[in-house]
Amino acid sequence: MINVYNELGYSCSVTLRIAYEHMVFDDQVHQSAARFPGLAERAFVISSFGKTYHVTGWKVGYVAAPAALMAEFRKVHQFNVFTVNTPVQYALAHYMADPAPYLGLSDFYQQKRDLFRAGLANTRFKLLPCEGTYFQSVDTSAINDLPEADFCKWLTSEVGVAAIPLSAFYGNGFDQQVVRFCFAKKTETLELALQKLQAI
Ligand SMILES: Cc1ncc(COP(=O)(O)O)c(C=O)c1O
C-alpha cells in the first residue's frame, strides 16, 4: 500500500500488486480493500485479468474506486491508456458473468502446487514457502554450486525443464542459488517435469 494525494486534497490508499489476489492457499481468505467500507471509500483497487482468467498475454487490467476518485483517475487514464480494444472487453465481460472461474482459482492452483511440491519433496531441491502465486521457488545449493543463471541453462539443456533465476530480478545480480518454477501447467506436463527433476 502507498499513499497518494489526489486533486480532491485527501490521502487515498492505493492497493498495488494484486494480480494474484484470487490465488489464496491453505484455507486462507482473500482480502480486498473493497471488503472494508472505511477503506473502500478511499481506495483504488488495481488488478489484472491476466492471472485470474488465464489470459496473461492480453495485458488487460482494471481499476475500481468510488466515483469521485474514478473521475480523477480517468483524467490520467484518458491520456495514458485511452482504452482497451472492444472485443477483449466483451470477452472478459462475458467470462466474468460466471463467478466459478475466479472462485475456484485457489483450488485449481493449490492442486497443482501440492502435486509439484509433493513431487520435489524427496529430491535435493529445497522447497521455499509458496503462497498466493503459481511459482515455486527452490534452493539448488544441495545439487551443485552453479550460480542461478548457469543452473537454469544447465537444467534446460541437460534435464529438459525450464526455470527462472531469481538473480534476473535484481539490479545487481544478487545470487542465492534460488530458482523459480512455474506450475501453471497441465497435470501431465507437471508429472513429466517431476520425473526429470526427480532423476537429478
Ligand atoms: C505482480 C505482477 N503484476 C502484474 C503482472 C502483469 O500483469 P498484466 O498481464 O496485466 O500486465 C505480473 C505478471 O506478469 C505480475 O507478476
PDBQT file of the ligand as one rigid body, heavy atoms in Angstrom, charges set to zero:
ROOT
HETATM    1  C1  LIG A 301       2.884  -8.977  -9.665  1.00  0.00    +0.000 C 
HETATM    2  C2  LIG A 301       2.502  -8.887 -11.113  1.00  0.00    +0.000 A 
HETATM    3  N1  LIG A 301       1.787  -7.836 -11.530  1.00  0.00    +0.000 NA
HETATM    4  C3  LIG A 301       1.443  -7.712 -12.837  1.00  0.00    +0.000 A 
HETATM    5  C4  LIG A 301       1.806  -8.655 -13.778  1.00  0.00    +0.000 A 
HETATM    6  C5  LIG A 301       1.427  -8.450 -15.222  1.00  0.00    +0.000 C 
HETATM    7  O1  LIG A 301       0.083  -8.202 -15.368  1.00  0.00    +0.000 OA
HETATM    8  P1  LIG A 301      -0.518  -7.881 -16.814  1.00  0.00    +0.000 P 
HETATM    9  O2  LIG A 301      -0.510  -9.161 -17.598  1.00  0.00    +0.000 OA
HETATM   10  O3  LIG A 301      -1.901  -7.383 -16.576  1.00  0.00    +0.000 OA
HETATM   11  O4  LIG A 301       0.364  -6.866 -17.446  1.00  0.00    +0.000 OA
HETATM   12  C6  LIG A 301       2.563  -9.769 -13.378  1.00  0.00    +0.000 A 
HETATM   13  C7  LIG A 301       2.987 -10.839 -14.279  1.00  0.00    +0.000 C 
HETATM   14  O5  LIG A 301       3.331 -10.740 -15.409  1.00  0.00    +0.000 OA
HETATM   15  C8  LIG A 301       2.913  -9.880 -12.019  1.00  0.00    +0.000 A 
HETATM   16  O6  LIG A 301       3.637 -10.926 -11.586  1.00  0.00    +0.000 OA
ENDROOT
TORSDOF 0
